[in-house]
Amino acid sequence: MRYISTRGEAPVLGFCDVMLTGLARDGGLYVPETWPQLDAKTIAGFAGRPYADVAVEVIRPFVAGEISDTDLARMANEAYASFRHPAVVPLDQSAPGQFILELFHGPTLAFKDVAMQLLARLMDHVLAKRGERTTIVVATSGDTGGAAVDAFAGRDNVDLIVLFPHGRISDVQRRMMTTSGASNVHALAIDGHFDDCQALVKALFNHHKFRDEVSLSGVNSINWARIVAQTVYYFTSAVALGAPARTVDFTVPTGNFGDIFAGYVAQRMGLPIGRLRVATNVNDILAR
């Protein structure tokens, strides 16, 4: 599958290069040139299957020709073996016709574990096959950093640098990032806000000479591999509620659109989603 930048001025790449590149060189985001389709029979067949098996079926079209089914299945099973619930992301009924998708059963209790645990294995696998090493720089307001540290700690082919705003995250979040003991993890407190951390990351990505010298990569929502990994739980939850025979609506707490965009991807792939609702707070640029 070919991937293109949303700004149209970056090279067309395959999945592995997109995953390792993160942000496109023109400042855009990489997305598939075409959307793969899953028919109703395939989607209905997800019912009752292990989460890792569904992950392979959903992700396969995006990595075809670059990562084998055997390797993808092995990494998916490893990624979700540490989750505390056998369903990985179970549903809990809160009211008639209303359900909560529990995304907190991963090692750091953040929804970002679902994608990050798989992403770390995918990246390390591809880098090992190529004989390469990469440096990941990630800005975090708390949850992303902890999830990234847990997922990438001890990986042979990755150095992880986490930037977080000093004094503006919880003590638990800080400890998750600063106590791993892994030699490839470096957590840095920045005197400023999260936006300052994000600005530093963007500046590094826009410095193309430096970016090439250190093989810079990112695992924030700019990385397509994170989006496609999150797409899986839209399929598993919708099928558990009767899809594709019925449509399902999703309401998603939304900051930078990454998670709900994964729902849009599932919809484009053929999952019968009725509405995707953005739930927001004062960080309401999407609502506006």
Summary of the structure (lengths in Angstrom):
residues: 288
radius of gyration: 18.3
end to end distance: 33.9
largest distance: 55.9
contacts: 898
relative contact order: 0.13
helix: 42%
strand: 18%
